[in-house]
């Protein structure tokens, strides 16, 4: 279950499991957000077809921001990563500020194995506000059981 937002407009620190239906109901409250949800759903469909088991949702999309720019997803790489890279190269094209991902899906997808040359993993980075550094919550979606 997704908790209420804190005073900063973020989820409280933690990883919260949610079903796709809960994501749509909670975050699709404007036409703009519904449009982002369509792109997110398309990306999730690709990940499901590739046997990806779990994703983590982050970004301004899961805040109180009325018009978020996009969403951010961190996914556990599918079992056959090489086949996935060939079939869906846009998931691995981080050039030009990930413009191909954003154009196709309206958001960004990162494998949990992505190396950002930081002192923490991308999954840990998702759990910190990029402006303040404070801990914040993210959402986990189990693609096998949703």
C-alpha positions as CSV (number, residue, x, y, z in Angstrom):
1,X,0.0,0.0,0.0
2,X,1.3,3.4,-0.9
3,X,1.4,5.8,2.1
4,X,0.5,9.5,2.2
5,X,3.0,12.1,1.2
6,X,5.2,13.8,3.7
7,X,5.5,17.6,4.1
8,X,8.0,17.8,1.3
9,X,5.6,16.1,-1.1
10,X,7.5,12.9,-1.3
11,X,6.7,9.4,0.0
12,X,8.2,8.7,3.4
13,X,11.4,6.8,3.3
14,X,11.0,3.1,2.4
15,X,10.1,0.8,-0.5
16,X,6.4,0.4,-0.9
17,X,4.9,-2.5,-2.9
18,X,2.0,-1.6,-5.1
19,X,-0.1,-3.1,-7.9
20,X,-0.5,-1.5,-11.3
21,X,-4.1,-0.7,-10.6
22,X,-3.1,1.2,-7.4
23,X,-0.5,3.2,-9.4
24,X,-3.1,4.2,-12.0
25,X,-5.6,5.2,-9.4
26,X,-3.2,7.1,-7.2
27,X,-1.1,8.9,-9.9
28,X,-3.4,9.3,-12.9
29,X,-5.4,12.3,-11.6
30,X,-4.7,14.6,-14.5
31,X,-4.7,14.2,-18.3
32,X,-0.9,14.9,-18.3
33,X,-0.3,12.2,-15.7
34,X,-2.5,9.7,-17.6
35,X,-0.4,10.3,-20.7
36,X,2.7,9.5,-18.7
37,X,1.0,6.4,-17.4
38,X,0.4,5.2,-21.0
39,X,4.2,5.5,-21.7
40,X,5.0,3.8,-18.4
41,X,2.6,0.9,-19.2
42,X,4.2,0.4,-22.6
43,X,7.7,0.2,-21.0
44,X,6.4,-2.2,-18.4
45,X,4.9,-4.3,-21.1
46,X,8.3,-4.6,-22.8
47,X,9.9,-5.5,-19.5
48,X,7.3,-8.2,-18.8
49,X,7.8,-9.8,-22.2
50,X,11.5,-9.9,-21.4
51,X,10.9,-11.8,-18.2
52,X,11.9,-8.9,-16.0
53,X,10.6,-9.6,-12.5
54,X,10.6,-6.3,-10.6
55,X,10.7,-2.6,-11.1
56,X,11.0,0.4,-8.9
57,X,9.2,3.6,-9.7
58,X,10.6,7.0,-8.8
59,X,10.8,10.6,-9.9
60,X,8.5,13.6,-9.7
61,X,5.7,11.4,-11.0
62,X,5.3,9.8,-7.5
63,X,5.2,13.2,-5.7
64,X,2.5,15.8,-5.3
65,X,3.8,17.7,-8.3
66,X,0.8,18.3,-10.5
67,X,2.7,18.3,-13.8
68,X,5.7,16.0,-13.5
69,X,8.2,16.0,-16.4
70,X,8.4,12.3,-16.6
71,X,8.9,9.2,-14.4
72,X,12.0,7.2,-13.5
73,X,12.1,3.4,-13.4
74,X,14.9,1.2,-12.2
75,X,14.4,-2.5,-13.3
76,X,16.0,-5.7,-12.4
77,X,17.6,-6.9,-15.6
78,X,15.9,-9.8,-17.3
79,X,17.6,-13.2,-17.4
80,X,18.8,-12.9,-21.0
81,X,20.2,-9.4,-20.9
82,X,22.0,-9.7,-24.3
83,X,18.7,-10.7,-26.1
84,X,17.0,-7.8,-24.3
85,X,19.6,-5.3,-25.5
86,X,19.2,-6.5,-29.1
87,X,15.3,-6.4,-29.0
88,X,15.0,-3.1,-27.1
89,X,18.1,-1.0,-27.6
90,X,16.3,2.2,-26.4
91,X,16.5,0.8,-22.9
92,X,20.3,1.1,-23.1
93,X,20.6,4.3,-25.0
94,X,21.5,6.9,-22.3
95,X,22.8,9.4,-24.9
96,X,21.4,12.9,-25.2
97,X,19.9,12.9,-21.8
98,X,18.1,9.6,-22.6
99,X,16.0,11.4,-25.3
100,X,15.1,8.2,-27.2
101,X,13.6,6.7,-24.0
102,X,11.7,9.8,-23.2
103,X,10.4,10.2,-26.7
104,X,9.2,6.6,-26.9
105,X,8.0,6.0,-23.3
106,X,7.7,9.5,-21.8
107,X,10.1,8.5,-19.0
108,X,13.4,6.9,-18.1
109,X,14.4,3.3,-17.5
110,X,17.6,2.3,-15.8
111,X,18.9,-1.2,-15.1
112,X,19.7,-1.7,-11.4
113,X,23.2,-2.6,-12.7
114,X,23.8,0.9,-14.2
115,X,27.0,2.5,-13.0
116,X,26.6,6.2,-12.3
117,X,30.1,6.5,-10.8
118,X,28.6,7.4,-7.5
119,X,29.1,6.1,-4.0
120,X,25.8,4.2,-4.1
121,X,23.8,2.1,-6.5
122,X,21.1,3.6,-8.7
123,X,18.5,1.9,-6.5
124,X,19.9,3.7,-3.5
125,X,20.0,6.9,-5.4
126,X,16.3,6.6,-6.2
127,X,15.7,6.7,-2.5
128,X,17.2,10.1,-2.0
129,X,15.9,13.5,-3.1
130,X,18.3,14.7,-5.8
131,X,18.1,18.3,-4.6
132,X,18.2,17.9,-0.8
133,X,19.8,14.5,-0.3
134,X,17.0,13.6,2.2
135,X,15.7,10.0,2.2
136,X,12.4,9.4,0.4
137,X,10.2,6.5,-0.6
138,X,9.9,4.7,-3.9
139,X,7.4,2.1,-5.2
140,X,8.1,-1.5,-6.1
141,X,6.0,-3.3,-8.6
142,X,6.3,-7.1,-8.8
143,X,5.9,-7.9,-12.5
144,X,5.5,-11.6,-11.9
145,X,2.5,-11.3,-9.6
146,X,0.7,-8.1,-10.8
